[in-house]
Structures are given as structure tokens and as C-alpha cells.
Amino acid sequence: MDETTLRALVDLRDRTIQKNRIAFSNRISAIERGTDTSDSDVIEKWLSRFQGLEDELDKDISKMVKGNELIERMTEIKGVGDILAAKVISMIDIREASTVSSLWRYSGYAVIGGAREKPTKGEKLHYNSRLKTTCYLIGQSFLRCNSPYRSVYDAAREYYEANRPDWTKGHQHNAALRKMIKVWLSHLWLVWRQMEGLETRPLYVHERLNHEHEYLPSEFGWSAVATD
């Protein structure tokens, strides 16, 4: 797989084509509401053009990653398709992520000083915002399709509802969603590092619960990596 070309196609899709497709779709909605007086025929034409380009890019990306062992392992998991998997691997250098904590940090799911990391005005982000968004989309997909990872969300949501009554429903949902995504990221880190023959260590996910539990990738559909 040509990683440089993959990154270029993913960047083109997300930063230019999809961005403009969404913009033109929003304008159509505004025209229908009567808040935009643009020529709907012209806007519809360009919306169709960008949608066609996005579909074409999706086909090229899927074709490019076909047969890639990591992509195949990722897409074995219910809720992760070719495009989401390709976007994730195009933004991560697993050799730089020596610990799962470093991958969480780069993905925007770190806990700093007991709280989730947030942007700080005047400071450069310590994480990849596009990767964070992609991970969020994977989390939403897990919930919609009832992925095995849904069990992590459900257990965490139940715990937060019972033990964090001061939190709003939205806060409880977001915290449970973050935990589920972090468990998935920990499995991606372990499987990917094993495939590359890089050093790994046992995985434990700490979420300040009243217990410590190890989530094994095999419990969620990941196939085993052969090791010497």
C-alpha cells in the first residue's frame, strides 16, 4: 500500500471535496428555508459534482487499501468500514506511539490533570483534531450498529448513572463514549504494534471506576496476530 498516496487522497477527500460537498448541501437547505437566494440549479449542479468526486475518491481509497492486513483486521470489527479505517491509519505513525497513552494523547482522548484534554487558547494542539473526529465517528458507528464495543459503552453508562448523579445525561453519554473509543484505540495500538514487531505491554483501561478490567481484543472480534 502506498501510504503517501493514501494520505494525499484522504486529505483531498476530507479537506476539500467533502468540505465543499457539505457546504453546498447546507446552501441547498438554506435555499429551501428561504434564507439563501442563490440559484438553486447552479448549487445543485455543484453539489452533485462534489458528491460524485467524493464517491469516486471513496472507491479509489477502498481499492488502494484492499488486501492490507491491518485494514482487514480493523474492518473485521462491526462498525468500521474501509474509509474510516483508511482515515485512521493515514494519520497515525504507530512507531511513534510507544505506549497506548501516547496514542490516546495524539488522538485527542488523553486525560490531563484528571480531566479530558481541551484546546488551550494560544497553544498549539497536542492532538490531531481530524483523527479525534474520525474516532468519534467510529464510536457513533459502534453505537448505531450494536458493535461488540457497545458493551463497554453500556457498562460505563450504567456506572456513571449510578455513581455520577450530579452529571447530566449528556455528560454521562460523552464519558461512556470516550471510554468505548479508548478501549478500541488500545486494541488498535496492540494489534498494530504486534503486526509491526514492535514492543507492547499488557493493556489495562483505567477510567477511575471501582475496579480494573482488562479488555482483550479477541473479545471484540479482532483476530489473533501470529508472533514468533
N, C-alpha and C positions, 0 to 999 in steps of 0.2 A: 504494500500500500504506500502510495506517495503521500507522506504526511504534510509536506509543504503545499501541495496542490489541494489536499483536503482542507487545510486551514484557510486557503485562499477562497475556496468555494463556500465554506461555512461563513466566512466573513462577508462575502458578497451577498449571500442569501440573507443573513441577519441584519447587516448594517445598511444595505442599500435596497435590495429588492423587496424583502418582507416589510421593511420600514415604510417604503413608499406604497406598497400594496395596502397596508393598514391605513396610511394617511388618506389615500383615495377612497377607501371604504368608509372612513369616517366622514369624508366630504359628501358621499352619497347619502349617508344617514342625515347629515345636516341639511342637505337639499330636500330630503323627504320631510324633515321637520319644518322647513320653510325658513331656516336660519342661514342658508347659503344660497346665493343667487347665481352660482356658476352654471355653465351649460352642462346639463346632466349627461347629454350624449357624449361629449368630449371626456368628461370624468369617467363615465362607464367604459369608454374605449380604453383609457389608460389603466383603469383598474383591471380590466381583462388582460391587458398586455403584461402587467406586473404579476398577476396571478399565474399566467402561463409561464413566465420566466421562473417563478418560484417553484412551480410544479416540475419544470424541466431540470432545475438545479437539484431538487429532491431526487429525481431519477438518477442523475449523474452521481450524486453523493452515495446513494444506495448501491449503485453499480460499483463504485470505487471501493467501498468497504466490504463488498460481498466476498466471503471466504476468509476474512480476517478473523483469527481465532478469538481475540478479545471481544470484538463486536458480536460474534456468535454467542459467546458466553453471556454477554450483557443482555442480548435480546432473548435469551432463554427465559429471562425473568419477565413475568407477565406485567405489562405496563411500560416496558422500554422497547421502542422501535428503532429502526436503523438511524433515523435522522437525529433523535435525541442522543443515542449512543455515540454517533459520529461527532456531534457537537461537543459532548463531554470530553472525548479523547483528543479532540483537536485543540483543546485549551489546557491540557494537563501534561506536564513532563513528569512522569511517575518516578524518574530517577532523582528528581529534586525533592520529592516528598518522602523523606527518610522515615517519617512517623505518620500515623494516621492523623495525629493532631495537626501536623503541618498541612495535610490535605484539607482538613476541616477549615483551617485558617484561610488557605488560599481560595476555598470555595465559598467563604463568607459565613461559615457555620461555627466559628470559634466562640468560646466563652472567655472573656477577658475581665478579670476582677469580679468574677461571679455573675456577670451579665453578658448577654449576647453582644457581639461586636457591632458597633454602629459607625457610620461615617462621622468624622470629626472635621468641622469647618477649618479650612486652611491646611489640612493634612492630606497627603496622598493616601488613597485607599490601600489597605493591606490585603485586599482580596480582589478577585476577578468578578466584577458585578454581573457580567454576562454569564459566567459559569454559575453564579448563585441563582440567577433567574432560571437557567436551564435545570438546575437541581430542583428548584421549586416546581417547575412544570412536571418533572418526573414524579415528585411527591403527589401532585394533584392527580396525575395519571394512575398512580398506585391506588388512590382512594376511589377513583371512578370505576376502575376495572376489578376492584376487590383482589388486588395482588396479595401474595403471602405477606408482604410487608405491612399490609393493613393491620395485622395483628399487633404490631409494635405500636402503631398509632392508637388503636383501640385500648390497649392496656395502659398506655401513658395517659390518654384522655380520661379513662376511668380513675386513675390515680390522682390526677390533677383536680378532677371534680370533687373527689373525696377529701383531699389534703390541701387544696388551694382554693377554699371557698371565696376568698377575697378577690380572686382573679375573675375577670369577665369571661364569658363563653368564648369570645374571640381570642383572648389571651391563652386560655386552655387549649383551644384548637391549634393555634400557632405553635405553642410549645410542644404539643404532641406531634405536629407535622415536622418540626425541626428534628425531634428525636428520631422519627422514622427515616428521614433523609440522612441523618448522621450514621445510622446503622447501615443503610445502603452504601454510603460512601466508604465506611470502614470495610465492607465486603469487597467493594471495587478495589480499594487500596491493597487488600491482602491478595486477592486473586491476581491482579495485575503485577504486583511485585513478585509473586511466586512464578508467574509466567516468564518474567524477565530474569529470573535467577537472582533477584535482589534480596537483601536481608529483610526479614519480617520478625514480628513478635506477636505473642498472643493478643487477641482483641478483647477488650472489655469496654463497654459503653457506660460511662458514668453520667447520670442525669440528676444527681442529688436525690435519688429515691432512697427508700429504706432498705434496699438490697442491691446486690451487684450481680448482674447476669451476663453471661457470655452468649452472644448470638452467633451461631455458626452459619456460614454462607450456605452450606448444604441444606439447612432447614428452610431456605427461601428459594431454592431452585438452582443454585449455582452448581455446575458440575465440578468435580474434583480436578485439581491440577496435578499432573504426574510430576513427582520430584525424585531426584536420584538419592 
